[in-house]
């Protein structure tokens, strides 16, 4: 098992470092290269990666690595085009067009890694877009927090679709992408709940309504329907953060050393309760 793991790890690391080396080689020798040589180098490596995918008949780990290398080189090509012709005024466009152009490869490759990378690019594009321009959510939830709302909705929807697809396609039935999506869903709504507690006048109170609904759905989905201890532990961590922050704000415990001691004891107590409950759930799952 260790030999198989190291074999796969070296294959992925070799492919990723090969793609990154093209980027660093061009960046380091930028002044000594003409634009046609830069484009030819990147496009030649891109064609070689696609040829490697075709050579493996689109099957196996080597095919996934080849397609991932091609995807990374596609991003290098877009960045090179933007740098040479000065088209990158809005950074979010790079990640959006990168995700848009790699979509056919993600559909063809049927690889969880490619889809997670696609989702990461969309998250970056959304974050950069709202940082620069805001959007329709700004009028509803406050301009500074509109990106968090959209990231929460997007990642939650992606998690639901992934769970539904996992029952149909075996390549989606892996746990780590779902856990990453749950993190992408839970972190924004937890931050929104914390911001709503600290300044409810600036942040929409919708977070205080959506947050408990999200927790309820999380509990039902990963306690009753599909047992997943990681998801439940993440929910416990989120609840602990919100409770501690609420008590610290309500009782003004941050300003005095004694208050910080009280918060530390509360953290220990809540952690103990969460650990006891999670161990009991784990015992139920094991039986």
N, C-alpha and C positions, 0 to 999 in steps of 0.2 A: 504493500500500500504506500509506503514512504517513497519507494522508487518510482511508482506511478505518479505520485504527487510532485516529486522533484522534476520528473520528465515534463509534466504539463506546465509547471512553474517556469522552467527554463525556456520552454517554447514560447510562452506568452511574453516573458521578459526579453527574449531575443527579438521578437517581432516589434514590441513597443520601442525598444532602444534603437532598432534599425530605422523606424519611422522618425523618431526624434532626432537621430543623427543627421538626417537630411536637412531638417530645419536648422540645426545648430551649424552645420557645415556652410549653408547658404548665409546665415546671419554673420558668421565669423569672417567669411571671405566676400562679403557684400561688395566692397569697393573694387575688388579684382575681377568681378564677374559682370558680364553684360546681361541685359534682361532676357535675351533669348537663351543664353546658357542656363540661367536660373530656372526659367520655365521648362526647358528641355530636361534638366536634371530631375525636377519634381515630377513632371509628366512621365518621364521614363520609369522612375521608381513606381509610380502609380500603375502604369501598364504592367510592370513586372509583378506587382502584387495581385492584380486581376488575373494575370496568366497563371500565377501559383494557385489561385482559387479554382480556376478552370482545370488545372492539372490534377488537382485532388478531387475533381468531380463534385465539388461542393459538399463533401462529406467529411466528417471527422473533425478533430481538434485543429489540425493544420489548416483546414478550409476556413474555420472561424477566425484563426489568427491572421490569415492572409486577407480576409475581408476587413478585419479590424485595422490592419496596417493600411489598406487602401482608404479606409474612412479617415484615418489620421492624416494621410497624405493629401486627401481632398481638402481638409482644413488648412494644411500648409499651403496648398495651391491658392485657396481663396484669400488667405492672409497675404501671400506674395502678390497676388493681383491687386489687392487693395493698397499695398505699400508702393508698388511700382507706379500705379496710375492714380494714387491718392483718392481712392473711392471710399475709404473707411472713416467717414466723418462720424457715423453713429456705430459704436462698437457692437450694439445688439444685433445689427444686420448680419455681421459675420457669423454669429452663432445660429441665427435663425435660418439663413440660407444654407449653412452647413447642415443643419438638421433636415431642411427641406430636400436637399440634393442627396443625402444619404438614405432617405426613406425607402427608395426601391431596394437598396442593398440590405436594409434591415428586414424588409419583407421577404426577400429571397433567401437571406442567410438563416433565418429562423434561429437566431442566437439570442439568448437572454442578455449577454454582454453588450451586443449591439443596441438592443432596445434600451438598456439602462443608460448607455452612452447617449442615445437619442434623447431620452428624457432629461438627462443632465444638460444637454445643449439647450433644450427648450426652457428649462429653469433659468439658466444663465441669460438667455435672450429676454425672458420676461422681466427678470430682475434689472437688467441694464436698461430695458425700454422704459419701465416705470420710474427708474431713477432719473432718466432724462426727460421724459415727457408726461408722466402720469397716465391718466386714462379715464375711462368711464367709471371705474370703481372709485376714483378719487373723490367724486362728488357724493358718493354714498357712504364711504367708510373713512374718509380723511385721506388726503393726498399722500401723506408720509407712510401710510400703512396699506395702500391699495395693492402694492406688490405682494405683501404677505397674504392678503385675501385671495388673490388670483393663484398664487403658488399653492395655497391650501386646497382650493377647489380643483385645480389641475391635478395635483398629486393624489388627492383623494379619489377623483374619478379614474385616474390611471391605476390605482390600487384595486378598485372595484373591478375594472376591466381585466386586470391581470388575474385576479382570483377567479373570475368567471372563465377566462381562457385556460387557466391551469387544469381545469377539469376536462378540457377537450384536446389540448396539445401537450404532449409530454415534455417538450423542451421549455415550456413555461412553468412546469411543476417543480421549481426549485425555490428554496426558501429565502435566499439572501436578497434577490431583487425585491421581493415583497416587503422585506424588512427595511430596505432602503427607502422604498416608497412610503412605508408607514412613518419613517423618520421625517421624510419630506412633507408628510401631511400633519404629523403631530407637532413638529417644531414651530411652524407658522401659527397654528391656532393657539398653542401654549403661549407664545410671545404676545399674540393679540390679547389673550386673556390677562396677561400680566400688565400690558399697557393700559387695558381698560380699567384695571384696578388702580393703577397709579394716577391716571388722568382720564376719568370717564367723560369729561367735557370735550376733550380733543379727539378721543377715539370713540367710535361708535359702540354703543352698548350691545350691539348684536353679538359681539364676541362672548359676552356673558351668557347668551342664550345658546349659541352654536356650540360652545365648548362642552357643556354637560351633555348635549345631544351627541356630539362626537364621541365622548367617553362611553355613553350608553351603547352606541352602535359598536364601538371597539370591543366592549365586554361581551356583548351578545355574539358577535362574529367570531371572536377568538377564545371564547370560553364555552359557548354552547354549540356553535356550528363547526368551526375548525379550531381544534385546540392548539394554541401556540403560546408557549410560556414567554418567549421573547416579547411578543406584542403586549401581553399583560404586564410584564415588567416595565416596558416603556410607558404604559398608561399609569402605572403606580408612580413612576418618577415624575411624570407630568403633574399628577395630582399633588404630590409632595411639594413641588416647586410653587404651584399656585397657592396652596394652603399656607406655606411658610411666608410667601411674599405678602399675602393678604393680611396675615396676623402681624407681620412686621410693619405694614403700612397703617393698619387700623389701630394698633397699640403703640405706635411710634417707638419700636424697639431698636431701631437702627442707631439712634442718637446716643445711647448710653451703653457702657460696658455690661451692665447687668442685663440689659435687653438682648445683647448679643449672646450672652450665656443662656438665656431662656430660649432663644432661637436654636442654639446648638443642641440643647436638650430636646426640643421639639423634633429636630431633624433625627436625632438618635431614636426617639420614640416612634416616629412615623416609619423610619427605616426598619425597625424591629417588627412593627405590625405588618409591613409589606412583605418582609422576608418570611414571617410565619405563614401568611396567607399563600404566598407563592410556593412554599414548600408543601403546603397541604394540597394545593392544586397539582403540583408535580407528583405527589403521591397518588392522587386520584387518576392522573393520566397513566402512571406506571402500572396501576392495578387494572 
